[in-house]
Amino acid sequence: MELRYWVVLTFLGAVWGSAFIFIKVAAPEFGAIGLVQARLTIASLVFIPILLRKKYLILLKPAWKHSLVLAVTNNAIPFSLFSYGSFGADSNILAILNATTAFNTMIIALLWLGEKVTLKQVFGLVLGFIGVIILVNPESSSTSIISALFCLIGAACYSFSTVFIQKYSEKTDKMVLIGWSIIFSCFIFGYVYLIEKIGAVKTSTVAYFLPVFGIIWGAVFLNEVITGGIILGCATILIGVFFATSNKRNNISGEIHAN
């Protein structure tokens, strides 16, 4: 491998390796789901102005299914698992277990893409598994088994995603593939975050907002007409959402009066 690629790999390792420090510090403050949502939101804000350009929107149609797969396997699941794993493991353990991505990728590439595996690679695979056993051994480590398991599954998800990108990136634009996967993940976790904070019933009222914003975007981007009946319907929906989500407020008031 050329020197320039080693430089790029070293740089990426330094940047991505620092992420585990922030996960360890921020997860107790934001909560596992809250932290993931914050990470995805910030990343989405970077990608959205780029991906909403016409040339990238055209490329979304053939790529959206692949982006949706990556949204789950490369973002939603591993981000969550490493965040939860941080509650029972130090940041350095998170980083080390994440390194199992390398030999997991080798196995998946072998089975899925038919890539050749050398004896040296097999030796490295076995050695890597031995290292994992040493690392998570309760007698020599403070890492909980469940945290280690979360991290290993998260790393396996990264491995799958790496091979998935290799397989399908030739047919799709990489910026579109990766960027929209992050944005899709952001929406997924926005929903999960609301369920965790306000409950499933109140979160489900987001469905009422969909036609409202559908009307707004239709007027803005397609010059569709907004009639008085549409406005009345919107107002009715918003009032319904207000009452549907006001139970907690009423319960709090009742508790205050009771006390």
Secondary structure, DSSP 8 states (H G I E B T S, - for coil): --HHHHHHHHHHHHHHHHHHHHHHHHHHHH-HHHHHHHHHHHHHHHHHHHHTSHHHHHHHTTTHHHHHHHIIIIIIHHHHHHHHHTTSS-HHHHHHHHTTHHHHHHHHHHHHH-----HHHHHHHHHHHHHHHHHH-TTT----HHHHHHHHHHHHHHHHHHHHHHHHTTTS-HHHHHHHHHHHHHHHHHHHHHHHHH-HHHHTTHHHHHHHHHHHHHHHHH-----HHHHHHHHHHHHHHHHHT-HHHHHHHHHHHH-
